[in-house]
Amino acid sequence: MVSIVVPDDPTGQRDGKGYRRLQGCLHCIPRKDVEITTMYADASGALKVHKVNSKDLSASWMWNNYHGETHVNSKGGLWKEGSFKPQFSESRDKDQPSTDRHQQAYSISSKKLRRLQLRRKRKEKRTAELIQLSKDAELRMKIAAMDRSKHFNSTLRQHYRRDHRNHGRDSTLRLIKDQIIMAKVYASIARSMKNVDLFGYLMNQIKGIQNAIKEANSDAELQKGALEYVEAMARVLSFAKEQLYDCSLVTRKLRAMAQSSEETVIAQLKKSQFLMRFTTKTIPKPLHCLPLQLTTDYFLQDHTRKELADKAKLEDPSLYHYAIFSDNVLATAVVVNSTILHVKEPEKHIFHIVTDRMNFPAMKMWFIAHPPLDATIHVENFDEFKWLNSSYCPVLRQIKSENLKQYYFIADHPSTLSAGDENLKYKNPKYLSMLNHIRFYMPEIFPKLDKILFLDDDVIVQKDLTPLWSIDMKGMVNGAVETCKGSFHQFDGYLNFSDPMISDNFDPKGCGWAFGMNIFDLKEWKKRNITGIYHYWQNLNKDRNLWKLGTLPAGLVSFYGLTYTLDRSWHVLGLGYNPQISPSEIEKAAVIHYNGNYKPWLDLAIAKYKHYWTKYVNFNNPYLRACNFFQ
């Protein structure tokens, strides 16, 4: 219901409801304010009243009636004589074509009128074109629309608001779960009030309705008699509400239940996180079998004195040298195979593989049994590096310290699962392995070389990497791909900037970079004394106050200001944790990196990325068949 009051109507006439009549008052509308009162019923049925003055209306509002006469008010709107209930509509409705002049909406502004006329002309023209459209043209339009739909980015759907989802789905199941919650609340109140009978009755109803839904995840999975349980529970809840309802008490109970549920969820998430990390770091049985088979053959066939490489090539700086530090035989073999397949002159490529004492026979035996085409392989055991000792290497000294042993192995340490475990990822065994730290000793391991390309064992090479040796690094030591995107992977994400030793020497917004594929200029390394810088910061971090365990933070501080940024297409990361990497980005990359927990040799690997790795594995190999490796 809409009524209009015009103050100071000179006619003095009123209608039966006390409002002055509008008929015969055409002269008053351009000069006088009009008070508009609207009455309506809201969603609950309550009557609402709203008042507004015509002078507060925008020029886009207009007044219509069922007759054809129109009048302009003081705000530029239109008054149509003979109507007591004006109809309001926005000017955007006026662009709808109509043949009835009595339903036309009139624009005040000539500019608006011209725009409306142009819109109508465009619509009429488009309509005529569609009517006259030939079947061939229509078919071409359909094909074009289908092509556009194929390139639609479906990942945008994850940004849609949940509010727009269909809340009507599975409404019965949600109702049952809500009933169970309220029944538990009333049961708790009944027990506290020693109302044993009502408590027992509510618990029986809860048990019955839980048996009815069992493990249903949708309305379609509910049993046929579920609705009867819903009706019975509704009657019980109605009775319990009459007997027990107290707003503040129910609120406290619901708050307690929510807090208890939240604590349970957090505990389960911690257990899930622990089990996931435990699974990803556990060696699968086939991967454990392979080095045992190879080691056995290595000693049985007496290969202990056999050398794989020409020593002259190992120290020739004019050749292309790669460094791989790993205890994973199969992963190392895949890196070597994928690299050699993409080079033009394999005889000029030298692979220096460094492993530990336990895996040295297996690693060497694999490449004796499977020598790569023309390339040179040299396997070394870092335990035989005489210069690598605790007096020279601070990490080796810290690994043997009681402090670090307690951090890792004492059950009640604050970083354990039971106490909160926000540092669970630092329990990774790789942080206790020197294979993860000898990358900072490149000049000691390769004293005669000028440049060397470092590769992790969880990468795949997809293109020829020889152009990396010819890049002018502008006097920098480390060539790497930067990983920062916005505020992610910046220095403040790796280092403790609350410590003045860090905040005084580094930029918190400095861009991080990745280990995994790095070209090192060993001449500049020696000149800048990178190993000495690494030792300095590692000694300062003996109590892990500057950063947690790991080599990347140590690399960020050691190569600070000495890192040359490579194009991102050289090294694409994230295949071990990010399922959203586009296939085109992967295909264009020279090196793809499975950094993260989901390594390609594990059953937990992201399925759509696994084939990039498995295509370099010969599953018909006798050793792999003997150890039950399956594609």
Number of C-alpha atoms within 10 A of each C-alpha: 10 15 15 21 18 19 14 11 16 10 12 10 12 13 9 7 7 9 16 20 20 21 12 10 14 15 10 18 19 17 11 16 19 20 16 16 15 13 13 13 11 9 7 6 8 8 10 10 11 10 13 13 13 19 15 11 13 12 18 18 21 27 21 27 19 13 13 14 13 17 18 16 23 17 20 19 22 23 20 19 21 17 16 15 13 20 13 12 14 12 17 11 10 16 17 11 15 11 7 8 9 14 15 16 22 18 20 18 12 9 10 14 15 12 13 19 14 13 14 15 12 12 13 13 12 12 12 11 11 12 9 9 11 11 9 9 11 12 11 12 12 12 12 11 11 11 11 10 11 9 8 9 8 9 8 8 8 8 7 9 8 9 7 7 9 8 9 8 11 15 12 17 21 15 12 23 15 12 18 22 15 19 23 19 20 25 23 18 21 20 14 11 11 11 14 13 10 20 21 14 13 24 17 12 19 22 12 15 23 17 12 20 21 12 10 13 12 14 15 11 13 18 13 10 11 20 16 12 18 20 12 14 21 15 12 16 20 12 13 20 14 9 12 18 14 11 8 9 14 17 12 12 17 16 12 13 15 12 12 12 12 12 12 12 12 13 15 12 12 18 14 12 16 16 12 14 17 14 16 18 16 11 14 13 11 17 19 14 17 22 25 15 16 21 20 14 17 20 13 10 10 10 14 12 6 10 13 15 16 12 11 7 17 21 16 15 13 11 19 22 25 20 22 22 25 21 21 19 23 18 22 20 19 21 20 24 17 21 21 22 16 16 15 11 11 17 16 16 22 25 22 22 22 23 24 19 14 13 20 22 24 24 28 26 27 20 17 16 11 11 13 17 11 13 16 22 22 18 21 19 17 20 16 10 11 7 13 17 13 13 10 11 19 19 22 17 14 19 17 12 12 10 12 16 13 12 16 17 11 12 13 12 15 14 19 19 18 13 11 14 17 12 13 15 15 17 18 16 11 14 17 21 14 18 17 15 20 18 18 20 17 21 22 14 19 17 13 14 20 20 25 25 22 21 24 21 23 23 26 25 26 20 18 16 17 17 7 18 18 7 12 10 19 9 13 18 26 25 25 23 24 20 17 16 10 9 12 13 18 20 23 20 16 18 21 18 19 11 12 11 13 19 14 9 11 18 14 16 15 17 18 23 23 20 22 24 22 26 22 24 22 21 17 17 23 16 9 15 13 24 19 14 16 20 18 13 17 21 15 13 18 19 13 13 12 22 20 17 19 16 15 16 17 24 21 23 20 22 19 17 13 20 22 23 14 19 11 17 15 20 26 25 23 16 26 20 16 13 12 9 14 8 10 8 12 20 15 16 19 18 25 27 24 26 22 15 19 24 24 23 19 17 13 14 19 19 11 10 19 20 13 15 21 15 12 16 18 14 15 12 11 10 17 19 14 13 17 15 19 11 12
